[in-house]
Each structure stands twice: as C-alpha cells, then as structure tokens.
Amino acid sequence: MKRRNKLKNLNATLKYAEEKAKQVDKLVAELEKEIQKANKEWEKHGKEVEKVKTKTEAAEPITKEEVDAIDITIDKADTPSTEEVQFKNIN
C-alpha cells in the first residue's frame, strides 16, 4: 500500500511537472517573439541613426557668437492679449 501511494504521488508530481514544462515552453516562445520584434525595431532605429549621422557628418557645432547673434526678442504682436487667452479658456 505504501509503495502504491508513493507511486501515485510520483505520477502526480510527474504530471504536474509536465504541465509546468508546457507552460514554460509557451512562455519561452512568446519571449522569443518579443525578442525578434525588439531586434527588428533596434535594426530599424540603427538605420535611422546612421542616416542622421551621415546627414550631419560635416556639421559643426554652433559658436557662441552665432548663439549670441540669434534674435530672441518677442514683439507685442506675437503675444496673445489677456482677452484672447480668457476667450480660448472659456471655449
């Protein structure tokens, strides 16, 4: 009787392990698909990076003098009036 119970327990454990192995296989397959997808996205991103590198290869950084020469003044006509802002917030 003792051996029979032990055999039943071992069979139940084996069945449980087989079910878990199937679950793991399924998860691994899903993970492999995600990795393939990520690799394709990475490859696409790398191609875009190379395009930008090629396009900007000869570019030089902007100098302090060029930065200082940029006109950053704001004309009054460029800013909305208080009434315009309030009207936009109501609608």
MIDO-107532 format. One record per residue: residue number from 1; x, y, z of N, C-alpha, C in turn. Coordinates in steps of 0.05 Angstrom, whole numbers, always signed. Each point is the difference from the previous one (the first is absolute). Example, Ala and Ser with C-alpha at 12.3 -4.5 7.8 and 13.67 -1.06 7.14 Angstrom:
+-----+--------+--------+--------+--------+--------+--------+--------+--------+--------+
|   i |     nx |     ny |     nz |    cax |    cay |    caz |     cx |     cy |     cz |
+-----+--------+--------+--------+--------+--------+--------+--------+--------+--------+
|   1 |   +264 |   -114 |   +156 |    -18 |    +24 |     +0 |    +18 |    +24 |     +0 |
|   2 |     -7 |    +21 |    -14 |    +16 |    +24 |     +1 |    -15 |    +22 |    +14 |
+-----+--------+--------+--------+--------+--------+--------+--------+--------+--------+
END
This chain:
+-----+--------+--------+--------+--------+--------+--------+--------+--------+--------+
|   i |     nx |     ny |     nz |    cax |    cay |    caz |     cx |     cy |     cz |
+-----+--------+--------+--------+--------+--------+--------+--------+--------+--------+
|   1 |    +16 |    -24 |     +0 |    -16 |    +24 |     +0 |    +17 |    +25 |     +0 |
|   2 |    +21 |     -1 |    +16 |    +18 |    +23 |     +2 |    +13 |     +6 |    -27 |
|   3 |     +8 |    -21 |    -13 |    +13 |     +3 |    -26 |    -19 |    +11 |    -21 |
|   4 |    -25 |     -9 |     +2 |    -21 |     +9 |    -19 |     -5 |    +30 |     +3 |
|   5 |     -2 |     +9 |    +25 |     -4 |    +29 |     +5 |    +24 |    +16 |     -9 |
|   6 |    +24 |    -10 |     +4 |    +24 |    +13 |     -8 |     +0 |     +2 |    -31 |
|   7 |     -7 |    -22 |    -13 |     -2 |     +0 |    -29 |    -20 |    +20 |    -11 |
|   8 |    -24 |     +1 |    +13 |    -20 |    +19 |     -7 |    +10 |    +29 |     +3 |
|   9 |    +13 |     +5 |    +22 |    +11 |    +27 |     +5 |    +22 |     +7 |    -21 |
|  10 |    +16 |    -19 |     -6 |    +21 |     +5 |    -21 |    -13 |     +5 |    -27 |
|  11 |    -21 |    -15 |     -7 |    -14 |     +4 |    -25 |    -13 |    +28 |     -1 |
|  12 |    -12 |     +7 |    +22 |    -13 |    +27 |     +2 |    +21 |    +22 |     -3 |
|  13 |    +23 |     -4 |    +13 |    +21 |    +20 |     -1 |    +11 |     +1 |    -29 |
|  14 |     +3 |    -22 |    -13 |     +9 |     -1 |    -28 |    -19 |    +15 |    -18 |
|  15 |    -26 |     -5 |     +4 |    -20 |    +13 |    -17 |     +0 |    +30 |     +5 |
|  16 |     +3 |     +9 |    +25 |     +2 |    +28 |     +7 |    +24 |    +12 |    -14 |
|  17 |    +23 |    -14 |     +1 |    +25 |    +10 |    -12 |     -3 |     +3 |    -30 |
|  18 |    -14 |    -19 |    -13 |     -5 |     +1 |    -29 |    -17 |    +24 |     -7 |
|  19 |    -20 |     +5 |    +16 |    -18 |    +24 |     -5 |    +16 |    +26 |     +3 |
|  20 |    +17 |     +1 |    +20 |    +16 |    +24 |     +4 |    +20 |     +3 |    -22 |
|  21 |    +11 |    -22 |    -10 |    +19 |     +1 |    -22 |    -13 |    +11 |    -25 |
|  22 |    -25 |     -8 |     -5 |    -16 |    +10 |    -23 |     -4 |    +31 |     +3 |
|  23 |     -7 |     +8 |    +24 |     -4 |    +29 |     +5 |    +26 |    +15 |     -5 |
|  24 |    +22 |    -11 |     +9 |    +26 |    +13 |     -4 |     +7 |     +2 |    -30 |
|  25 |     -5 |    -22 |    -14 |     +5 |     +0 |    -29 |    -16 |    +22 |    -14 |
|  26 |    -25 |     +3 |     +8 |    -17 |    +21 |    -11 |    +11 |    +28 |     +6 |
|  27 |     +8 |     +4 |    +25 |    +11 |    +26 |     +7 |    +26 |     +6 |    -14 |
|  28 |    +16 |    -20 |     -3 |    +26 |     +3 |    -15 |     -6 |     +8 |    -29 |
|  29 |    -20 |    -13 |    -12 |     -7 |     +6 |    -28 |     -9 |    +29 |     -2 |
|  30 |    -16 |     +9 |    +19 |    -10 |    +28 |     +0 |    +24 |    +19 |     +3 |
|  31 |    +18 |     -7 |    +18 |    +23 |    +17 |     +5 |    +18 |     +1 |    -25 |
|  32 |     +3 |    -22 |    -14 |    +16 |     +0 |    -24 |    -12 |    +18 |    -21 |
|  33 |    -27 |     +1 |     -2 |    -13 |    +17 |    -19 |     +5 |    +30 |     +7 |
|  34 |     -2 |     +6 |    +26 |     +5 |    +27 |     +9 |    +29 |     +8 |     -6 |
|  35 |    +19 |    -18 |     +4 |    +28 |     +6 |     -6 |     +4 |     +5 |    -29 |
|  36 |    -13 |    -16 |    -17 |     +2 |     +4 |    -29 |    -11 |    +28 |     -8 |
|  37 |    -23 |     +6 |    +12 |    -12 |    +26 |     -5 |    +18 |    +23 |     +9 |
|  38 |    +12 |     -3 |    +23 |    +18 |    +21 |    +11 |    +25 |     +2 |    -18 |
|  39 |    +10 |    -22 |    -10 |    +23 |     +1 |    -17 |     -6 |    +14 |    -26 |
|  40 |    -24 |     -4 |    -11 |     -8 |    +14 |    -25 |     -2 |    +30 |     +5 |
|  41 |    -12 |     +7 |    +23 |     -2 |    +28 |     +7 |    +28 |    +13 |     +3 |
|  42 |    +18 |    -15 |    +13 |    +27 |    +10 |     +5 |    +14 |     +4 |    -27 |
|  43 |     -4 |    -19 |    -18 |    +13 |     +2 |    -26 |    -10 |    +25 |    -15 |
|  44 |    -26 |     +4 |     +1 |    -13 |    +23 |    -13 |    +11 |    +26 |    +12 |
|  45 |     +2 |     +0 |    +27 |    +10 |    +24 |    +13 |    +29 |     +5 |     -8 |
|  46 |    +16 |    -21 |     -1 |    +28 |     +3 |     -8 |     +3 |    +11 |    -28 |
|  47 |    -18 |     -8 |    -18 |     +1 |    +11 |    -27 |     -6 |    +30 |     +0 |
|  48 |    -20 |     +8 |    +16 |     -7 |    +28 |     +2 |    +23 |    +16 |    +12 |
|  49 |    +13 |    -11 |    +20 |    +22 |    +14 |    +12 |    +23 |     +4 |    -20 |
|  50 |     +5 |    -21 |    -16 |    +21 |     +3 |    -20 |     -7 |    +21 |    -21 |
|  51 |    -26 |     +2 |     -7 |     -8 |    +21 |    -19 |     +6 |    +28 |    +11 |
|  52 |     -6 |     +4 |    +26 |     +5 |    +26 |    +13 |    +29 |     +5 |     +2 |
|  53 |    +16 |    -21 |     +7 |    +29 |     +3 |     +2 |    +11 |     +9 |    -27 |
|  54 |     -8 |    -13 |    -21 |     +9 |     +6 |    -27 |     -7 |    +29 |     -7 |
|  55 |    -25 |     +7 |     +6 |    -10 |    +26 |     -7 |    +14 |    +22 |    +15 |
|  56 |     +8 |     -5 |    +24 |    +12 |    +21 |    +17 |    +30 |     -4 |     +4 |
|  57 |    +12 |    -17 |    -16 |    +29 |     -7 |     +2 |    +17 |    +25 |     -1 |
|  58 |     -5 |    +18 |    -18 |    +17 |    +23 |     -4 |     -9 |    +24 |    +17 |
|  59 |    -21 |     -3 |    +15 |    -11 |    +22 |    +16 |    +19 |     +8 |    +22 |
|  60 |     +1 |    +26 |     +5 |    +17 |    +11 |    +21 |    -19 |    +11 |    +22 |
|  61 |     +9 |     -2 |    +25 |    -17 |    +12 |    +21 |     -2 |    +30 |     -3 |
|  62 |    -22 |    +10 |     +9 |     -5 |    +29 |     -2 |    +19 |    +14 |    +20 |
|  63 |    +10 |    +23 |     -9 |    +19 |    +14 |    +17 |    -15 |    +19 |    +19 |
|  64 |    +14 |     +9 |    +21 |    -12 |    +18 |    +19 |     -9 |    +26 |    -14 |
|  65 |    +16 |     +9 |    -19 |     -7 |    +24 |    -14 |    -26 |     -4 |    -16 |
|  66 |     -3 |    -23 |    -12 |    -24 |     -5 |    -15 |    -25 |     -2 |    +18 |
|  67 |     +4 |    -12 |    +24 |    -21 |     -1 |    +19 |     -8 |    +28 |     +9 |
|  68 |    +21 |    +16 |     +6 |     -5 |    +27 |    +10 |    -14 |    +17 |    -22 |
|  69 |     +4 |     -6 |    -25 |    -11 |    +15 |    -22 |    -30 |     -7 |     -6 |
|  70 |    -10 |    -21 |    +13 |    -28 |     -7 |     -5 |    -18 |    +20 |    +13 |
|  71 |    -19 |    +10 |    -15 |    -20 |    +19 |    +10 |    -22 |    -14 |    +15 |
|  72 |     -1 |     +4 |    +26 |    -21 |    -13 |    +16 |    -20 |    +19 |    +11 |
|  73 |     -1 |    +24 |    -11 |    -20 |    +20 |    +10 |    -28 |     -9 |     -9 |
|  74 |    -19 |     +6 |    +17 |    -28 |     -6 |     -5 |    -15 |    +26 |     -5 |
|  75 |    -12 |     +1 |    -23 |    -16 |    +24 |     -6 |    -27 |     -3 |    +14 |
|  76 |    -11 |    +23 |     +7 |    -26 |     +0 |    +14 |    -21 |    -14 |    -18 |
|  77 |     +2 |     +3 |    -25 |    -19 |    -13 |    -19 |     +1 |    -30 |     +1 |
|  78 |    +22 |    -11 |     +9 |     +4 |    -29 |     +1 |    -14 |    -12 |    +25 |
|  79 |     -6 |    +16 |    +20 |    -12 |    -11 |    +25 |    -30 |     +5 |     +0 |
|  80 |    -16 |    -19 |     +8 |    -29 |     +4 |     +1 |     -7 |    +19 |    +23 |
|  81 |    -21 |    +14 |     -5 |    -10 |    +19 |    +21 |    -13 |    -17 |    +22 |
|  82 |     -5 |    +13 |    +23 |    -13 |    -13 |    +22 |    -28 |     -9 |     -8 |
|  83 |    -14 |    +16 |    -16 |    -27 |     -7 |     -8 |     +1 |    -25 |    -19 |
|  84 |    +19 |     -1 |    -17 |     +2 |    -24 |    -18 |     +5 |    -25 |    +16 |
|  85 |    +17 |     +1 |    +20 |     +6 |    -23 |    +16 |    -25 |     -8 |    +16 |
|  86 |    -14 |    +19 |    +12 |    -24 |     -7 |    +15 |    -21 |    -12 |    -19 |
|  87 |     -3 |    +11 |    -24 |    -20 |    -10 |    -19 |     +6 |    -29 |     -8 |
|  88 |    +25 |     -6 |     -4 |     +8 |    -27 |     -7 |     -5 |    -19 |    +22 |
|  89 |     +4 |     +8 |    +25 |     -5 |    -18 |    +23 |    -30 |     -5 |     +5 |
|  90 |    -17 |    +19 |     -8 |    -29 |     -4 |     +3 |    -10 |    -21 |    -19 |
|  91 |    +10 |     +1 |    -25 |     -9 |    -18 |    -20 |    +14 |    -26 |     +4 |
+-----+--------+--------+--------+--------+--------+--------+--------+--------+--------+
END
